[in-house]
């Protein structure tokens, strides 16, 4: 058997999903199981947390934190896996794609576990907050649109956050309709025009999470 038979991307070569016969089997099997748990379990747990225990924090915090986490785990992958841990002959750009995917899935996993740990079984409170504007997404069918309400979600702050609200709440709010890409500074400068009632959980990690948006 020639050495090219073990190069995964050559025609007739070894499948990228098979074990490398030149390396011990058990470490490869353990690594494959762990990677599968991260790749499939990370997004699943993250989506559960987003659906049931979403953090009540500013969008900018979510974006910055998410990107920082992806970058951190991308760099950590160079410590976890060296070049010899990839199938022989795997192109460099695919190695980078794998590392980026690992960073994304680990971010989902960490944020998902944090969200569930923060929100599960915690007490709920309600408070009325000011609304400054609203807007739907651009789908032609109203039933397929997502409806957002811009509100001052924290009593001690003038900051505005746009949250996904039920359509029945959205339709009954008589507030200005703004463009989807309205700058945050413009939203904060708008006058209070309505109100909604937030049902929030008092997270055990010190971060509130959103249970529901209702009319007062």
N, C-alpha and C positions, 0 to 999 in steps of 0.2 A: 504494500500500500504506500503510495507516494505521499509526501507531506502536503500536497495540494488537496488531498481528499478530506483533510480536516479544516479547510478554509471554507467558512460557512457561505460566503457569497459566490463561490465558484459554481458553475453548472455541474451537477453531479456530486457536489461536496456535501459536507455535513449540514443538517438543518440547524438554524440558529436556536431552536428550542430543544435540541438534544443535548445530552451531557457530553462533555469533552472527555474522550477516553484517555487522554494523557494526564488527567488530574483526578484526585480522589473523589469518589462519588458522593459521600455523605455531606461534605461541605457544600457541594454544588446543589444538592437537593435542599438542604437547609436554606441556602441563599435564595433559591427559586421560590420556596414557600414564603419566606419573609418578604421578598419583592412582590409576590402576588397579593399578600395581605395589604401591603402599602398601596399598590396600584389600584386594587379593586375596593379594598376596605376604606382607604382614605377618603375618596370622593363620596362614598356611600355614607360614612359617618358625618362628613362635613355637610352634606345635603340634609340629613336628618336634623342636625343642629340648626341649620339655616331656617328650616321649615318650622321647627317647634320651639327653639330657644334662641332667636336672633338677638345678637347684642344690640342694645340701644345706644349706639355711638355714632359719631359723625361719619359721613361717607368718606371723607378725606382720610380719617384715621384707619378705616378699613382698607382703602387702597394702598396707603403707605405701608401699613403693617403687613398686608398680603404680599406686596412686592418685595419688602425687606426679608420676609420669611422664605420666599422662593429663592432669592439670592443667597441667603444663608445656607439653605439645604443643598443648593446647587454646589456651593463651595465645599460643603461637608462631604459631598459625594466623592470628591477627589481624595479625601482621607479614608473613606469607607471602601472604595473600589479603586485599585490601581489599574494600569493599562493591561496587566496580565490577567485580570479578572474578567475581561471581555472575550468573546469568541475570537479566535485567531483570524486576522484579516478583516475584522469589522472596521469600516471606514470611520475616520475621526469625527466627521459631522454627525454620524449616527450615535456615536458615543456621547456627544454633546447633547443631542436630542434626548437620549435616555436620561442624562443627568438633569436636564431641565424638567423632564417629566417627573422624575423622582422628587425634585424640589416642589413642584406643583402638588403632587399627591401627598407629600409629607405636610405641606401647608394645610391642605384640607383635613388631614388626619389630626394635626395638632389643634387647629382652630375648632374642629368638630368635637374632639374630646373636651376641650376647654369650655365650649358652649354647653355641652350636656352636663358637665360637672358643675358649671355655674348656675344652670337653670333648673335642673331636675329637682322636683319636690320643694322648691323654694316658695315662700309666701307671696301673694299677689296684692298689689295696691292699685288704686285708681286716682287719676288726677285730671282735671280739665286744663287744656293748654290752648294757646292762641294759634290760629291758622292764618297764614298770609296769602296763600295762593294754592292752585292745583293745576294739574295737567295730565292728560292721558297719553299713552303711546300712540303710534301712528297707524296701527292696523286698520284696514278699511271696515272690518266687521267689529262693531262695538263689543260684542261678546268675547272677542279675542284680545281686547286691549288690556293693558295694565294701568291702573289708576293710582296716581301719586298725589299726596297732599303735603304741602310745605308748611311746617309748623315749628313753633318754638317748644321743643319737647322737654326742656329743662327749665323749671321755674326761676332759677337763679341766673339764667343766661339768655341773651338776645339771639343766640345762634339759631339758625334755621336748618332743619333736616327734612328731606323729602322721603316719606314713607309710603309703602304700598298699602292702600286702603280698600275696603270692600266697595263695590260700585254703589250700593245703596247709601253708603255714607258720602261718597264722592258726589253723587247726584244732588243730594240735599244741602250741600255746602254752597252758599252764595258768596263766593270769593273770586278774585280775579283769576283768569286762566292764563298761564304764562307759557312761554316756549320751553321745550324740553331742555335746551342747553342754556337756560337763564343763569348767569353767573351767581355764585353764592353771595357776593357782596350786594347785588341788586335785590336778592330775596331778603336779606337781612335789613335792608333799608325800607322795605315795604311796611305799610301799616297793618295792624292786626284787623282782620275782616270777619273772623268767625272763630269757632272753637270746636274741639273734639275732646272726647274722653279717652285717655290712654289707660289700658290695663297692662301694668308692667310687673315683672317679677323682680324681687330684691335678691339679686344673684349672690351666691355665697362667696364668689371671688371678688365681690365689690363692684360688679358691673351690672347695671339693670338690663333686663331683656324684655322684648316686646311680646305680649300675649295677644292683644287685640286693640283695634281702634273702633270706637263706637261714637254715637252722637250723645251729647250731654242729656 
